[in-house]
Each structure stands twice: as C-alpha cells, then as structure tokens.
Amino acid sequence: TGRAAAVHGVASELLRKGRVGADAYSAAEATLGPDGVAALVALVAHESGLALATNAFENAKETPWDADAALLTDAELASLVAAANARGDADTCLEHGCDPAEARKSAAAR
C-alpha cells in the first residue's frame, strides 16, 4: 500500500543514510501527515537505539537486564504491563520476564 511504502521509505533512508531525503519525506507526509512522520521517526530512532544498546552487550557473559523482572515489585510489574498495554505492546512485559495476565490480575486485585 501507499502507507507501507511511505513508512518503508522513511525508515530505510533514516537507517541507511542517517537522514530522510525530500522525496521520501514528502511521500510520507502526504500519507501520514506531519505528526505521523514525527511519530515514525521517533519510533525508528527509539528502536534503533535499543538495537545498538543490545548489540553493545553481544559478547558479555551476563546482560544487565537478565534479572530485571526479579528485581521489580508487583506494583512495578503492574505499572510495566499498564505502560505496555497503553502502547499496545505486550511484548514489553514479556521482554522483562513478566506474565502480562498475572500482572494485570495483581494490579486489578489492589
């Protein structure tokens, strides 16, 4: 679709060249609007930053986030689930080792 092509154009140019050319930007702006382009750029920047941070520990014996969920309180886990659900991204919770259903039940019980 035109939307998918616009998203791909911006994301691929941003990741490959570190900037978005006028043609790709114009196509994305026409399809997504200025706020949509800004959100897309923020998303690409965020996810690529996470990838860089993760790659920094590629050769580490232990990664600093291995025990994240074990260190969180029930309230912190519930907050993490709420944030993930607000973004529509339950994988955020799973990345930290928590069970979204259990964390929701725990939060609802309070």
C-alpha positions as CSV (number, residue, x, y, z in Angstrom):
1,T,0.0,0.0,0.0
2,G,1.0,3.6,-0.2
3,R,1.2,3.8,3.6
4,A,3.5,0.8,3.8
5,A,5.7,2.2,1.0
6,A,5.9,5.6,2.8
7,V,6.9,4.0,6.1
8,H,9.5,1.8,4.4
9,G,10.9,4.7,2.5
10,V,11.4,6.9,5.6
11,A,12.6,4.1,7.8
12,S,15.1,2.6,5.3
13,E,16.5,6.0,4.4
14,L,16.8,7.0,8.0
15,L,18.6,3.8,8.9
16,R,20.8,3.6,5.9
17,K,21.7,7.2,5.3
18,G,21.0,8.8,8.7
19,R,18.6,11.2,7.1
20,V,15.4,11.3,5.1
21,G,15.5,12.7,1.6
22,A,13.0,15.1,0.3
23,D,11.1,12.6,-1.9
24,A,10.7,10.1,0.9
25,Y,9.7,12.8,3.4
26,S,7.1,14.3,1.0
27,A,5.6,10.9,0.3
28,A,5.4,10.1,4.0
29,E,4.0,13.5,4.9
30,A,1.3,13.2,2.2
31,T,0.3,9.7,3.6
32,L,0.9,10.0,7.3
33,G,0.7,13.8,7.9
34,P,3.4,15.8,9.8
35,D,2.5,14.2,13.1
36,G,2.7,10.7,11.6
37,V,6.1,11.4,10.1
38,A,7.3,12.7,13.5
39,A,6.0,9.6,15.3
40,L,7.6,7.3,12.7
41,V,11.0,9.0,13.0
42,A,10.7,8.8,16.8
43,L,9.8,5.1,16.6
44,V,12.7,4.3,14.3
45,A,15.1,6.2,16.4
46,H,13.9,4.5,19.6
47,E,14.1,1.0,18.2
48,S,17.4,1.5,16.6
49,G,18.8,2.9,19.8
50,L,17.6,-0.2,21.6
51,A,19.2,-2.4,19.0
52,L,22.5,-0.5,19.4
53,A,22.3,-0.9,23.2
54,T,21.5,-4.6,22.9
55,N,24.4,-5.1,20.5
56,A,26.8,-3.5,22.9
57,F,26.4,-6.5,25.2
58,E,26.6,-9.1,22.5
59,N,29.8,-10.6,23.9
60,A,29.0,-10.0,27.6
61,K,28.7,-13.1,29.8
62,E,25.7,-11.6,31.6
63,T,23.4,-8.9,30.3
64,P,22.3,-6.2,32.7
65,W,18.6,-6.8,32.1
66,D,18.7,-10.6,32.8
67,A,17.2,-10.2,36.3
68,D,15.0,-7.1,35.7
69,A,11.7,-8.8,36.5
70,A,13.0,-10.5,39.6
71,L,14.1,-7.1,41.0
72,L,10.7,-5.4,40.4
73,T,7.9,-5.3,42.9
74,D,4.4,-6.4,42.0
75,A,3.4,-2.7,41.7
76,E,6.3,-2.0,39.3
77,L,5.4,-5.1,37.2
78,A,1.8,-3.9,37.0
79,S,3.0,-0.5,36.0
80,L,5.1,-2.0,33.3
81,V,2.2,-4.0,32.0
82,A,0.0,-0.9,32.0
83,A,2.6,1.0,30.1
84,A,2.9,-1.8,27.6
85,N,-0.8,-2.1,27.2
86,A,-1.1,1.7,26.7
87,R,1.4,1.3,23.8
88,G,-0.4,-1.8,22.6
89,D,2.9,-3.7,23.1
90,A,2.5,-6.6,25.5
91,D,5.9,-7.8,24.3
92,T,7.5,-5.1,26.5
93,C,6.3,-7.0,29.5
94,L,7.5,-10.3,28.1
95,E,10.9,-8.8,27.4
96,H,11.2,-8.2,31.1
97,G,10.2,-11.7,32.1
98,C,6.7,-11.0,33.5
99,D,3.4,-12.6,32.6
100,P,1.0,-9.9,31.4
101,A,-2.1,-11.8,32.6
102,E,-0.7,-12.3,36.0
103,A,0.5,-8.7,36.4
104,R,-3.0,-7.5,35.2
105,K,-4.7,-9.7,37.8
106,S,-2.3,-8.5,40.5
107,A,-3.0,-4.8,39.6
108,A,-6.8,-5.4,39.5
109,A,-6.7,-7.0,42.9
110,R,-5.4,-3.9,44.5
